[in-house]
Amino acid sequence: MIPNPDEAVGAWWDDTGAVQARMAAAARNGYSPAFDLHTYVLHDVPESVLRSGPPHQREQAEAVFHEPCRFRNWSKVPIRVIASVEDRFSPIEFQRQVARARLDKDVEVIAGGHLVALSQPDELVARLPCLL
């Protein structure tokens, strides 16, 4: 997610057209537009990784969706946008559009779905700058 200053997470969905983009991608690619955790988030996470997680996932707190991003502008530090090509929840075309509109940046595309840190951790880490 690339928020605008003072934009609440809950408003981001409407402001960017995220849901419409997700549903259009589902229609194009032949999977259900109805949200399903496995279809949209876990489809490419290895079974061994899924089994190694906690037996029960906590519900996400709703409060986060109402809080605005508390910044006035983006920092002057270099910003890179990395997105995964098989992300069904935030389709790559949509991510490219948002990155261009909000940051004037192109997207660096990697393999993987929405949880790329779990499905393609080595490829993701290889794209991150070394901070040591």
N, CA, C and O atoms as CSV, one atom per row, in Angstrom:
chain,resi,resn,atom,element,x,y,z
A,1,MET,N,N,0.836,-1.173,0.000
A,1,MET,CA,C,0.000,0.000,0.000
A,1,MET,C,C,0.883,1.238,0.000
A,1,MET,O,O,1.852,1.330,0.753
A,2,ILE,N,N,0.541,2.157,-0.831
A,2,ILE,CA,C,1.246,3.434,-0.884
A,2,ILE,C,C,0.224,4.509,-0.539
A,2,ILE,O,O,-0.543,4.936,-1.401
A,3,PRO,N,N,0.210,4.947,0.712
A,3,PRO,CA,C,-0.795,5.928,1.116
A,3,PRO,C,C,-0.400,7.348,0.740
A,3,PRO,O,O,0.775,7.653,0.539
A,4,ASN,N,N,-1.394,8.197,0.652
A,4,ASN,CA,C,-1.160,9.627,0.580
A,4,ASN,C,C,-1.088,10.158,2.001
A,4,ASN,O,O,-1.617,9.527,2.916
A,5,PRO,N,N,-0.443,11.310,2.212
A,5,PRO,CA,C,-0.420,11.890,3.552
A,5,PRO,C,C,-1.843,12.036,4.102
A,5,PRO,O,O,-2.757,12.456,3.392
A,6,ASP,N,N,-2.009,11.688,5.360
A,6,ASP,CA,C,-3.283,11.780,6.085
A,6,ASP,C,C,-4.374,10.840,5.585
A,6,ASP,O,O,-5.510,10.926,6.051
A,7,GLU,N,N,-4.066,9.959,4.665
A,7,GLU,CA,C,-5.067,9.019,4.158
A,7,GLU,C,C,-5.198,7.836,5.114
A,7,GLU,O,O,-4.195,7.232,5.492
A,8,ALA,N,N,-6.402,7.508,5.498
A,8,ALA,CA,C,-6.635,6.344,6.348
A,8,ALA,C,C,-6.548,5.082,5.499
A,8,ALA,O,O,-6.893,5.094,4.317
A,9,VAL,N,N,-6.089,4.005,6.105
A,9,VAL,CA,C,-5.985,2.739,5.393
A,9,VAL,C,C,-7.339,2.342,4.818
A,9,VAL,O,O,-7.421,1.879,3.680
A,10,GLY,N,N,-8.395,2.519,5.595
A,10,GLY,CA,C,-9.732,2.169,5.118
A,10,GLY,C,C,-10.165,2.974,3.906
A,10,GLY,O,O,-10.903,2.468,3.061
A,11,ALA,N,N,-9.720,4.212,3.808
A,11,ALA,CA,C,-10.069,5.054,2.658
A,11,ALA,C,C,-9.236,4.701,1.432
A,11,ALA,O,O,-9.665,4.934,0.302
A,12,TRP,N,N,-8.052,4.143,1.649
A,12,TRP,CA,C,-7.149,3.810,0.550
A,12,TRP,C,C,-7.830,2.914,-0.473
A,12,TRP,O,O,-7.654,3.102,-1.677
A,13,TRP,N,N,-8.606,1.941,-0.007
A,13,TRP,CA,C,-9.255,0.984,-0.915
A,13,TRP,C,C,-10.127,1.698,-1.942
A,13,TRP,O,O,-10.052,1.410,-3.136
A,14,ASP,N,N,-10.961,2.640,-1.469
A,14,ASP,CA,C,-11.821,3.388,-2.387
A,14,ASP,C,C,-11.025,4.399,-3.203
A,14,ASP,O,O,-11.251,4.550,-4.404
A,15,ASP,N,N,-10.099,5.087,-2.554
A,15,ASP,CA,C,-9.316,6.126,-3.225
A,15,ASP,C,C,-8.521,5.589,-4.418
A,15,ASP,O,O,-8.336,6.291,-5.412
A,16,THR,N,N,-8.058,4.357,-4.316
A,16,THR,CA,C,-7.215,3.787,-5.379
A,16,THR,C,C,-7.961,2.865,-6.338
A,16,THR,O,O,-7.450,2.541,-7.410
A,17,GLY,N,N,-9.174,2.438,-5.957
A,17,GLY,CA,C,-9.901,1.475,-6.790
A,17,GLY,C,C,-9.390,0.056,-6.619
A,17,GLY,O,O,-9.476,-0.754,-7.541
A,18,ALA,N,N,-8.854,-0.251,-5.432
A,18,ALA,CA,C,-8.232,-1.554,-5.185
A,18,ALA,C,C,-9.193,-2.723,-5.375
A,18,ALA,O,O,-8.832,-3.728,-5.989
A,19,VAL,N,N,-10.391,-2.604,-4.865
A,19,VAL,CA,C,-11.342,-3.717,-4.960
A,19,VAL,C,C,-11.738,-3.958,-6.418
A,19,VAL,O,O,-11.812,-5.104,-6.861
A,20,GLN,N,N,-11.988,-2.897,-7.149
A,20,GLN,CA,C,-12.345,-3.037,-8.561
A,20,GLN,C,C,-11.205,-3.685,-9.343
A,20,GLN,O,O,-11.446,-4.516,-10.219
A,21,ALA,N,N,-9.975,-3.312,-9.032
A,21,ALA,CA,C,-8.816,-3.898,-9.713
A,21,ALA,C,C,-8.707,-5.388,-9.408
A,21,ALA,O,O,-8.417,-6.190,-10.296
A,22,ARG,N,N,-8.939,-5.754,-8.152
A,22,ARG,CA,C,-8.890,-7.161,-7.758
A,22,ARG,C,C,-9.972,-7.967,-8.477
A,22,ARG,O,O,-9.710,-9.070,-8.959
A,23,MET,N,N,-11.165,-7.427,-8.548
A,23,MET,CA,C,-12.269,-8.144,-9.198
A,23,MET,C,C,-12.064,-8.244,-10.710
A,23,MET,O,O,-12.380,-9.273,-11.307
A,24,ALA,N,N,-11.545,-7.201,-11.326
A,24,ALA,CA,C,-11.272,-7.240,-12.771
A,24,ALA,C,C,-10.205,-8.278,-13.086
A,24,ALA,O,O,-10.313,-8.995,-14.082
A,25,ALA,N,N,-9.168,-8.367,-12.243
A,25,ALA,CA,C,-8.119,-9.366,-12.454
A,25,ALA,C,C,-8.681,-10.774,-12.295
A,25,ALA,O,O,-8.296,-11.679,-13.035
A,26,ALA,N,N,-9.585,-10.967,-11.339
A,26,ALA,CA,C,-10.207,-12.281,-11.151
A,26,ALA,C,C,-10.997,-12.687,-12.388
A,26,ALA,O,O,-10.921,-13.834,-12.829
A,27,ALA,N,N,-11.741,-11.766,-12.939
A,27,ALA,CA,C,-12.526,-12.059,-14.154
A,27,ALA,C,C,-11.605,-12.402,-15.325
A,27,ALA,O,O,-11.880,-13.335,-16.079
A,28,ARG,N,N,-10.518,-11.652,-15.478
A,28,ARG,CA,C,-9.565,-11.895,-16.568
A,28,ARG,C,C,-8.856,-13.239,-16.422
A,28,ARG,O,O,-8.594,-13.924,-17.411
A,29,ASN,N,N,-8.550,-13.608,-15.176
A,29,ASN,CA,C,-7.701,-14.770,-14.934
A,29,ASN,C,C,-8.458,-16.026,-14.499
A,29,ASN,O,O,-7.840,-17.064,-14.262
A,30,GLY,N,N,-9.774,-15.946,-14.392
A,30,GLY,CA,C,-10.589,-17.129,-14.174
A,30,GLY,C,C,-10.678,-17.665,-12.757
A,30,GLY,O,O,-10.900,-18.863,-12.578
A,31,TYR,N,N,-10.514,-16.831,-11.748
A,31,TYR,CA,C,-10.767,-17.275,-10.379
A,31,TYR,C,C,-11.873,-16.410,-9.786
A,31,TYR,O,O,-12.177,-15.336,-10.305
A,32,SER,N,N,-12.463,-16.876,-8.712
A,32,SER,CA,C,-13.640,-16.235,-8.133
A,32,SER,C,C,-13.343,-14.814,-7.659
A,32,SER,O,O,-12.304,-14.576,-7.043
A,33,PRO,N,N,-14.239,-13.871,-7.939
A,33,PRO,CA,C,-14.066,-12.514,-7.417
A,33,PRO,C,C,-14.398,-12.420,-5.922
A,33,PRO,O,O,-14.029,-11.445,-5.268
A,34,ALA,N,N,-15.092,-13.429,-5.381
A,34,ALA,CA,C,-15.394,-13.438,-3.947
A,34,ALA,C,C,-14.109,-13.713,-3.177
A,34,ALA,O,O,-13.385,-14.657,-3.491
A,35,PHE,N,N,-13.824,-12.891,-2.172
A,35,PHE,CA,C,-12.577,-13.047,-1.443
A,35,PHE,C,C,-12.543,-14.384,-0.717
A,35,PHE,O,O,-13.486,-14.762,-0.022
A,36,ASP,N,N,-11.446,-15.078,-0.893
A,36,ASP,CA,C,-11.155,-16.339,-0.224
A,36,ASP,C,C,-9.670,-16.290,0.129
A,36,ASP,O,O,-8.836,-16.007,-0.731
A,37,LEU,N,N,-9.343,-16.560,1.375
A,37,LEU,CA,C,-7.965,-16.437,1.852
A,37,LEU,C,C,-6.985,-17.257,1.020
A,37,LEU,O,O,-5.913,-16.766,0.666
A,38,HIS,N,N,-7.337,-18.490,0.708
A,38,HIS,CA,C,-6.418,-19.331,-0.063
A,38,HIS,C,C,-6.239,-18.796,-1.481
A,38,HIS,O,O,-5.112,-18.720,-1.971
A,39,THR,N,N,-7.324,-18.427,-2.143
A,39,THR,CA,C,-7.259,-17.942,-3.527
A,39,THR,C,C,-6.461,-16.655,-3.647
A,39,THR,O,O,-5.670,-16.499,-4.577
A,40,TYR,N,N,-6.660,-15.742,-2.725
A,40,TYR,CA,C,-6.074,-14.406,-2.864
A,40,TYR,C,C,-4.773,-14.179,-2.097
A,40,TYR,O,O,-3.991,-13.305,-2.473
A,41,VAL,N,N,-4.525,-14.931,-1.052
A,41,VAL,CA,C,-3.376,-14.638,-0.205
A,41,VAL,C,C,-2.393,-15.809,-0.092
A,41,VAL,O,O,-1.179,-15.602,-0.088
A,42,LEU,N,N,-2.911,-17.025,-0.002
A,42,LEU,CA,C,-2.054,-18.167,0.304
A,42,LEU,C,C,-1.766,-19.077,-0.880
A,42,LEU,O,O,-1.069,-20.078,-0.710
A,43,HIS,N,N,-2.267,-18.776,-2.062
A,43,HIS,CA,C,-2.225,-19.700,-3.202
A,43,HIS,C,C,-0.830,-20.177,-3.582
A,43,HIS,O,O,-0.700,-21.270,-4.135
A,44,ASP,N,N,0.197,-19.420,-3.315
A,44,ASP,CA,C,1.543,-19.840,-3.721
A,44,ASP,C,C,2.497,-20.052,-2.544
A,44,ASP,O,O,3.691,-20.277,-2.746
A,45,VAL,N,N,1.980,-19.981,-1.324
A,45,VAL,CA,C,2.814,-20.213,-0.146
A,45,VAL,C,C,2.977,-21.726,0.010
A,45,VAL,O,O,1.984,-22.452,0.055
A,46,PRO,N,N,4.212,-22.202,0.093
A,46,PRO,CA,C,4.429,-23.645,0.229
A,46,PRO,C,C,3.696,-24.231,1.433
A,46,PRO,O,O,3.604,-23.606,2.489
A,47,GLU,N,N,3.179,-25.438,1.251
A,47,GLU,CA,C,2.443,-26.127,2.316
A,47,GLU,C,C,3.288,-26.249,3.581
A,47,GLU,O,O,2.766,-26.130,4.690
A,48,SER,N,N,4.593,-26.488,3.421
A,48,SER,CA,C,5.469,-26.622,4.592
A,48,SER,C,C,5.524,-25.318,5.395
A,48,SER,O,O,5.611,-25.352,6.623
A,49,VAL,N,N,5.474,-24.192,4.722
A,49,VAL,CA,C,5.484,-22.896,5.408
A,49,VAL,C,C,4.150,-22.692,6.124
A,49,VAL,O,O,4.119,-22.231,7.265
A,50,LEU,N,N,3.059,-23.032,5.460
A,50,LEU,CA,C,1.745,-22.895,6.085
A,50,LEU,C,C,1.639,-23.765,7.343
A,50,LEU,O,O,1.083,-23.330,8.352
A,51,ARG,N,N,2.162,-24.970,7.287
A,51,ARG,CA,C,2.104,-25.877,8.444
A,51,ARG,C,C,2.984,-25.400,9.595
A,51,ARG,O,O,2.717,-25.735,10.749
A,52,SER,N,N,4.015,-24.636,9.308
A,52,SER,CA,C,4.934,-24.203,10.359
A,52,SER,C,C,4.427,-22.983,11.122
A,52,SER,O,O,5.030,-22.590,12.122
A,53,GLY,N,N,3.337,-22.381,10.672
A,53,GLY,CA,C,2.802,-21.197,11.326
A,53,GLY,C,C,1.984,-21.527,12.552
A,53,GLY,O,O,1.806,-22.697,12.892
A,54,PRO,N,N,1.487,-20.505,13.216
A,54,PRO,CA,C,0.673,-20.734,14.419
A,54,PRO,C,C,-0.625,-21.467,14.056
A,54,PRO,O,O,-1.149,-21.282,12.957
A,55,PRO,N,N,-1.146,-22.293,14.964
A,55,PRO,CA,C,-2.353,-23.051,14.667
A,55,PRO,C,C,-3.591,-22.173,14.531
A,55,PRO,O,O,-4.566,-22.566,13.891
A,56,HIS,N,N,-3.556,-20.980,15.133
A,56,HIS,CA,C,-4.709,-20.083,15.064
A,56,HIS,C,C,-4.221,-18.668,14.767
A,56,HIS,O,O,-3.340,-18.150,15.453
A,57,GLN,N,N,-4.790,-18.060,13.760
A,57,GLN,CA,C,-4.417,-16.690,13.420
A,57,GLN,C,C,-5.356,-15.733,14.129
A,57,GLN,O,O,-6.570,-15.933,14.120
A,58,ARG,N,N,-4.807,-14.700,14.740
A,58,ARG,CA,C,-5.637,-13.693,15.400
A,58,ARG,C,C,-6.335,-12.837,14.366
A,58,ARG,O,O,-5.821,-12.633,13.267
A,59,GLU,N,N,-7.498,-12.339,14.715
A,59,GLU,CA,C,-8.227,-11.423,13.845
A,59,GLU,C,C,-7.471,-10.102,13.766
A,59,GLU,O,O,-6.849,-9.671,14.737
A,60,GLN,N,N,-7.533,-9.471,12.606
A,60,GLN,CA,C,-6.876,-8.183,12.427
A,60,GLN,C,C,-7.682,-7.107,13.149
A,60,GLN,O,O,-8.911,-7.100,13.075
A,61,ALA,N,N,-7.017,-6.220,13.831
A,61,ALA,CA,C,-7.686,-5.134,14.553
A,61,ALA,C,C,-8.276,-4.142,13.558
A,61,ALA,O,O,-7.597,-3.719,12.622
A,62,GLU,N,N,-9.507,-3.781,13.753
A,62,GLU,CA,C,-10.182,-2.837,12.861
A,62,GLU,C,C,-9.679,-1.408,13.030
A,62,GLU,O,O,-9.803,-0.596,12.113
A,63,ALA,N,N,-9.119,-1.096,14.182
A,63,ALA,CA,C,-8.679,0.273,14.461
A,63,ALA,C,C,-7.699,0.793,13.422
A,63,ALA,O,O,-7.723,1.978,13.092
A,64,VAL,N,N,-6.838,-0.075,12.903
A,64,VAL,CA,C,-5.818,0.351,11.946
A,64,VAL,C,C,-6.442,0.946,10.680
A,64,VAL,O,O,-5.828,1.800,10.040
A,65,PHE,N,N,-7.621,0.521,10.319
A,65,PHE,CA,C,-8.252,1.002,9.093
A,65,PHE,C,C,-8.769,2.436,9.204
A,65,PHE,O,O,-9.043,3.081,8.192
A,66,HIS,N,N,-8.901,2.930,10.425
A,66,HIS,CA,C,-9.452,4.273,10.634
A,66,HIS,C,C,-8.385,5.314,10.938
A,66,HIS,O,O,-8.674,6.511,10.959
A,67,GLU,N,N,-7.185,4.880,11.168
A,67,GLU,CA,C,-6.095,5.795,11.505
A,67,GLU,C,C,-5.471,6.379,10.231
A,67,GLU,O,O,-5.141,5.632,9.309
A,68,PRO,N,N,-5.311,7.687,10.173
A,68,PRO,CA,C,-4.651,8.277,9.005
A,68,PRO,C,C,-3.142,8.071,9.059
A,68,PRO,O,O,-2.563,7.931,10.136
A,69,CYS,N,N,-2.516,8.053,7.896
A,69,CYS,CA,C,-1.054,8.035,7.826
A,69,CYS,C,C,-0.579,9.393,8.316
A,69,CYS,O,O,-0.993,10.428,7.795
A,70,ARG,N,N,0.264,9.386,9.290
A,70,ARG,CA,C,0.657,10.629,9.948
A,70,ARG,C,C,1.955,11.186,9.380
A,70,ARG,O,O,2.974,11.244,10.068
A,71,PHE,N,N,1.905,11.592,8.126
A,71,PHE,CA,C,3.033,12.282,7.524
A,71,PHE,C,C,2.495,13.300,6.534
A,71,PHE,O,O,1.387,13.150,6.019
A,72,ARG,N,N,3.268,14.319,6.274
A,72,ARG,CA,C,2.837,15.399,5.380
A,72,ARG,C,C,3.321,15.191,3.951
A,72,ARG,O,O,2.689,15.654,3.002
A,73,ASN,N,N,4.453,14.489,3.800
A,73,ASN,CA,C,4.980,14.197,2.464
A,73,ASN,C,C,5.949,13.034,2.574
A,73,ASN,O,O,6.379,12.655,3.663
A,74,TRP,N,N,6.276,12.484,1.429
A,74,TRP,CA,C,7.214,11.368,1.407
A,74,TRP,C,C,8.618,11.887,1.644
A,74,TRP,O,O,8.963,12.983,1.203
A,75,SER,N,N,9.415,11.117,2.327
A,75,SER,CA,C,10.786,11.454,2.644
A,75,SER,C,C,11.611,11.599,1.363
A,75,SER,O,O,11.235,11.087,0.308
A,76,LYS,N,N,12.704,12.280,1.468
A,76,LYS,CA,C,13.616,12.456,0.331
A,76,LYS,C,C,14.564,11.272,0.156
A,76,LYS,O,O,15.379,11.272,-0.767
A,77,VAL,N,N,14.473,10.266,1.020
A,77,VAL,CA,C,15.323,9.089,0.858
A,77,VAL,C,C,14.867,8.311,-0.375
A,77,VAL,O,O,13.697,8.386,-0.747
A,78,PRO,N,N,15.757,7.574,-1.005
A,78,PRO,CA,C,15.367,6.798,-2.184
A,78,PRO,C,C,14.279,5.771,-1.835
A,78,PRO,O,O,14.360,5.083,-0.817
A,79,ILE,N,N,13.294,5.686,-2.675
A,79,ILE,CA,C,12.189,4.749,-2.478
A,79,ILE,C,C,12.135,3.821,-3.681
A,79,ILE,O,O,12.168,4.266,-4.828
A,80,ARG,N,N,12.052,2.527,-3.402
A,80,ARG,CA,C,11.865,1.523,-4.447
A,80,ARG,C,C,10.534,0.839,-4.194
A,80,ARG,O,O,10.131,0.656,-3.045
A,81,VAL,N,N,9.854,0.463,-5.263
A,81,VAL,CA,C,8.598,-0.273,-5.152
A,81,VAL,C,C,8.836,-1.664,-5.725
A,81,VAL,O,O,9.179,-1.818,-6.897
A,82,ILE,N,N,8.650,-2.672,-4.880
A,82,ILE,CA,C,8.816,-4.065,-5.288
A,82,ILE,C,C,7.451,-4.728,-5.173
A,82,ILE,O,O,6.800,-4.638,-4.132
A,83,ALA,N,N,7.018,-5.387,-6.230
A,83,ALA,CA,C,5.715,-6.051,-6.226
A,83,ALA,C,C,5.829,-7.403,-6.907
A,83,ALA,O,O,6.688,-7.616,-7.763
A,84,SER,N,N,4.956,-8.303,-6.516
A,84,SER,CA,C,5.006,-9.647,-7.084
A,84,SER,C,C,3.963,-9.825,-8.182
A,84,SER,O,O,2.824,-9.371,-8.068
A,85,VAL,N,N,4.382,-10.489,-9.229
A,85,VAL,CA,C,3.589,-10.599,-10.447
A,85,VAL,C,C,2.354,-11.481,-10.288
A,85,VAL,O,O,1.378,-11.294,-11.015
A,86,GLU,N,N,2.368,-12.441,-9.356
A,86,GLU,CA,C,1.220,-13.319,-9.178
A,86,GLU,C,C,0.325,-12.892,-8.015
A,86,GLU,O,O,-0.485,-13.686,-7.537
A,87,ASP,N,N,0.459,-11.658,-7.560
A,87,ASP,CA,C,-0.373,-11.166,-6.456
A,87,ASP,C,C,-1.806,-11.028,-6.940
A,87,ASP,O,O,-2.094,-10.194,-7.799
A,88,ARG,N,N,-2.696,-11.825,-6.405
A,88,ARG,CA,C,-4.105,-11.779,-6.796
A,88,ARG,C,C,-4.878,-10.748,-5.979
A,88,ARG,O,O,-5.909,-10.250,-6.431
A,89,PHE,N,N,-4.397,-10.427,-4.799
A,89,PHE,CA,C,-5.087,-9.457,-3.945
A,89,PHE,C,C,-4.834,-8.027,-4.417
A,89,PHE,O,O,-5.742,-7.196,-4.409
A,90,SER,N,N,-3.614,-7.747,-4.822
A,90,SER,CA,C,-3.238,-6.434,-5.368
A,90,SER,C,C,-2.548,-6.698,-6.704
A,90,SER,O,O,-1.321,-6.775,-6.773
A,91,PRO,N,N,-3.340,-6.835,-7.762
A,91,PRO,CA,C,-2.781,-7.213,-9.074
A,91,PRO,C,C,-1.663,-6.269,-9.527
A,91,PRO,O,O,-1.677,-5.073,-9.233
A,92,ILE,N,N,-0.712,-6.835,-10.240
A,92,ILE,CA,C,0.477,-6.087,-10.651
A,92,ILE,C,C,0.137,-4.838,-11.458
A,92,ILE,O,O,0.781,-3.803,-11.286
A,93,GLU,N,N,-0.862,-4.914,-12.334
A,93,GLU,CA,C,-1.241,-3.733,-13.121
A,93,GLU,C,C,-1.699,-2.608,-12.195
A,93,GLU,O,O,-1.370,-1.441,-12.406
A,94,PHE,N,N,-2.453,-2.973,-11.180
A,94,PHE,CA,C,-2.934,-2.016,-10.191
A,94,PHE,C,C,-1.763,-1.428,-9.404
A,94,PHE,O,O,-1.701,-0.217,-9.191
A,95,GLN,N,N,-0.837,-2.282,-8.973
A,95,GLN,CA,C,0.314,-1.802,-8.211
A,95,GLN,C,C,1.162,-0.838,-9.044
A,95,GLN,O,O,1.661,0.164,-8.531
A,96,ARG,N,N,1.316,-1.147,-10.316
A,96,ARG,CA,C,2.061,-0.232,-11.203
A,96,ARG,C,C,1.376,1.129,-11.286
A,96,ARG,O,O,2.033,2.168,-11.226
A,97,GLN,N,N,0.065,1.112,-11.424
A,97,GLN,CA,C,-0.716,2.357,-11.536
A,97,GLN,C,C,-0.570,3.203,-10.264
A,97,GLN,O,O,-0.343,4.410,-10.343
A,98,VAL,N,N,-0.700,2.577,-9.113
A,98,VAL,CA,C,-0.610,3.308,-7.850
A,98,VAL,C,C,0.810,3.841,-7.626
A,98,VAL,O,O,0.977,4.980,-7.192
A,99,ALA,N,N,1.816,3.041,-7.914
A,99,ALA,CA,C,3.204,3.486,-7.732
A,99,ALA,C,C,3.526,4.673,-8.635
A,99,ALA,O,O,4.198,5.615,-8.215
A,100,ARG,N,N,3.052,4.624,-9.849
A,100,ARG,CA,C,3.299,5.726,-10.785
A,100,ARG,C,C,2.548,6.984,-10.330
A,100,ARG,O,O,3.119,8.075,-10.316
A,101,ALA,N,N,1.276,6.836,-9.961
A,101,ALA,CA,C,0.459,7.988,-9.584
A,101,ALA,C,C,0.900,8.624,-8.271
A,101,ALA,O,O,0.882,9.847,-8.132
A,102,ARG,N,N,1.289,7.806,-7.321
A,102,ARG,CA,C,1.562,8.340,-5.987
A,102,ARG,C,C,3.029,8.618,-5.702
A,102,ARG,O,O,3.342,9.467,-4.867
A,103,LEU,N,N,3.926,7.926,-6.374
A,103,LEU,CA,C,5.353,8.122,-6.115
A,103,LEU,C,C,6.147,8.474,-7.371
A,103,LEU,O,O,7.334,8.789,-7.291
A,104,ASP,N,N,5.495,8.420,-8.522
A,104,ASP,CA,C,6.174,8.594,-9.802
A,104,ASP,C,C,7.320,7.589,-9.931
A,104,ASP,O,O,8.424,7.929,-10.358
A,105,LYS,N,N,7.024,6.331,-9.546
A,105,LYS,CA,C,8.015,5.256,-9.571
A,105,LYS,C,C,7.506,4.094,-10.408
A,105,LYS,O,O,6.303,3.850,-10.500
A,106,ASP,N,N,8.443,3.387,-11.013
A,106,ASP,CA,C,8.137,2.124,-11.665
A,106,ASP,C,C,8.236,1.019,-10.630
A,106,ASP,O,O,8.893,1.179,-9.601
A,107,VAL,N,N,7.585,-0.101,-10.904
A,107,VAL,CA,C,7.595,-1.250,-10.001
A,107,VAL,C,C,8.674,-2.233,-10.436
A,107,VAL,O,O,8.794,-2.553,-11.618
A,108,GLU,N,N,9.454,-2.708,-9.477
A,108,GLU,CA,C,10.373,-3.815,-9.713
A,108,GLU,C,C,9.569,-5.088,-9.476
A,108,GLU,O,O,9.071,-5.311,-8.372
A,109,VAL,N,N,9.441,-5.907,-10.483
A,109,VAL,CA,C,8.577,-7.083,-10.414
A,109,VAL,C,C,9.386,-8.327,-10.052
A,109,VAL,O,O,10.456,-8.576,-10.606
A,110,ILE,N,N,8.850,-9.099,-9.112
A,110,ILE,CA,C,9.444,-10.379,-8.740
A,110,ILE,C,C,8.362,-11.458,-8.797
A,110,ILE,O,O,7.170,-11.151,-8.830
A,111,ALA,N,N,8.781,-12.703,-8.808
A,111,ALA,CA,C,7.839,-13.827,-8.785
A,111,ALA,C,C,7.153,-13.876,-7.430
A,111,ALA,O,O,7.692,-13.393,-6.434
A,112,GLY,N,N,5.970,-14.458,-7.396
A,112,GLY,CA,C,5.287,-14.680,-6.125
A,112,GLY,C,C,3.929,-14.036,-6.069
A,112,GLY,O,O,3.542,-13.269,-6.951
A,113,GLY,N,N,3.206,-14.366,-5.003
A,113,GLY,CA,C,1.868,-13.850,-4.774
A,113,GLY,C,C,1.862,-12.770,-3.704
A,113,GLY,O,O,2.861,-12.081,-3.498
A,114,HIS,N,N,0.724,-12.629,-3.023
A,114,HIS,CA,C,0.547,-11.547,-2.056
A,114,HIS,C,C,1.504,-11.648,-0.872
A,114,HIS,O,O,1.979,-10.627,-0.372
A,115,LEU,N,N,1.788,-12.848,-0.426
A,115,LEU,CA,C,2.716,-13.036,0.696
A,115,LEU,C,C,4.078,-13.463,0.181
A,115,LEU,O,O,4.587,-14.525,0.540
A,116,VAL,N,N,4.654,-12.636,-0.654
A,116,VAL,CA,C,5.915,-12.957,-1.312
A,116,VAL,C,C,7.035,-13.210,-0.297
A,116,VAL,O,O,7.969,-13.956,-0.590
A,117,ALA,N,N,6.959,-12.614,0.865
A,117,ALA,CA,C,7.981,-12.860,1.886
A,117,ALA,C,C,7.944,-14.304,2.376
A,117,ALA,O,O,8.944,-14.813,2.885
A,118,LEU,N,N,6.799,-14.966,2.227
A,118,LEU,CA,C,6.694,-16.374,2.610
A,118,LEU,C,C,6.878,-17.309,1.427
A,118,LEU,O,O,7.382,-18.420,1.593
A,119,SER,N,N,6.480,-16.883,0.243
A,119,SER,CA,C,6.551,-17.775,-0.917
A,119,SER,C,C,7.870,-17.673,-1.677
A,119,SER,O,O,8.316,-18.661,-2.260
A,120,GLN,N,N,8.493,-16.517,-1.684
A,120,GLN,CA,C,9.742,-16.291,-2.421
A,120,GLN,C,C,10.711,-15.456,-1.577
A,120,GLN,O,O,11.171,-14.411,-2.037
A,121,PRO,N,N,11.028,-15.888,-0.360
A,121,PRO,CA,C,11.840,-15.038,0.525
A,121,PRO,C,C,13.226,-14.731,-0.023
A,121,PRO,O,O,13.712,-13.612,0.141
A,122,ASP,N,N,13.870,-15.690,-0.667
A,122,ASP,CA,C,15.228,-15.448,-1.176
A,122,ASP,C,C,15.227,-14.399,-2.278
A,122,ASP,O,O,16.098,-13.531,-2.316
A,123,GLU,N,N,14.251,-14.481,-3.170
A,123,GLU,CA,C,14.175,-13.495,-4.251
A,123,GLU,C,C,13.875,-12.103,-3.703
A,123,GLU,O,O,14.431,-11.113,-4.179
A,124,LEU,N,N,13.006,-12.026,-2.714
A,124,LEU,CA,C,12.691,-10.732,-2.120
A,124,LEU,C,C,13.920,-10.143,-1.422
A,124,LEU,O,O,14.249,-8.975,-1.628
A,125,VAL,N,N,14.587,-10.932,-0.611
A,125,VAL,CA,C,15.765,-10.448,0.116
A,125,VAL,C,C,16.855,-10.003,-0.858
A,125,VAL,O,O,17.560,-9.028,-0.597
A,126,ALA,N,N,16.995,-10.705,-1.966
A,126,ALA,CA,C,18.011,-10.334,-2.958
A,126,ALA,C,C,17.765,-8.941,-3.531
A,126,ALA,O,O,18.698,-8.294,-4.008
A,127,ARG,N,N,16.518,-8.476,-3.488
A,127,ARG,CA,C,16.190,-7.144,-4.011
A,127,ARG,C,C,16.368,-6.036,-2.989
A,127,ARG,O,O,16.378,-4.858,-3.346
A,128,LEU,N,N,16.507,-6.399,-1.729
A,128,LEU,CA,C,16.609,-5.388,-0.680
A,128,LEU,C,C,18.059,-4.929,-0.523
A,128,LEU,O,O,18.981,-5.735,-0.645
A,129,PRO,N,N,18.261,-3.651,-0.255
A,129,PRO,CA,C,19.647,-3.172,-0.088
A,129,PRO,C,C,20.248,-3.722,1.195
A,129,PRO,O,O,19.546,-3.914,2.188
A,130,CYS,N,N,21.500,-3.963,1.169
A,130,CYS,CA,C,22.233,-4.444,2.344
A,130,CYS,C,C,22.442,-3.264,3.275
A,130,CYS,O,O,22.972,-2.231,2.868
A,131,LEU,N,N,22.028,-3.416,4.518
A,131,LEU,CA,C,22.144,-2.326,5.481
A,131,LEU,C,C,23.307,-2.515,6.442
A,131,LEU,O,O,23.495,-1.713,7.357
A,132,LEU,N,N,24.078,-3.558,6.241
A,132,LEU,CA,C,25.198,-3.812,7.146
A,132,LEU,C,C,26.463,-3.148,6.683
A,132,LEU,O,O,27.498,-3.266,7.338
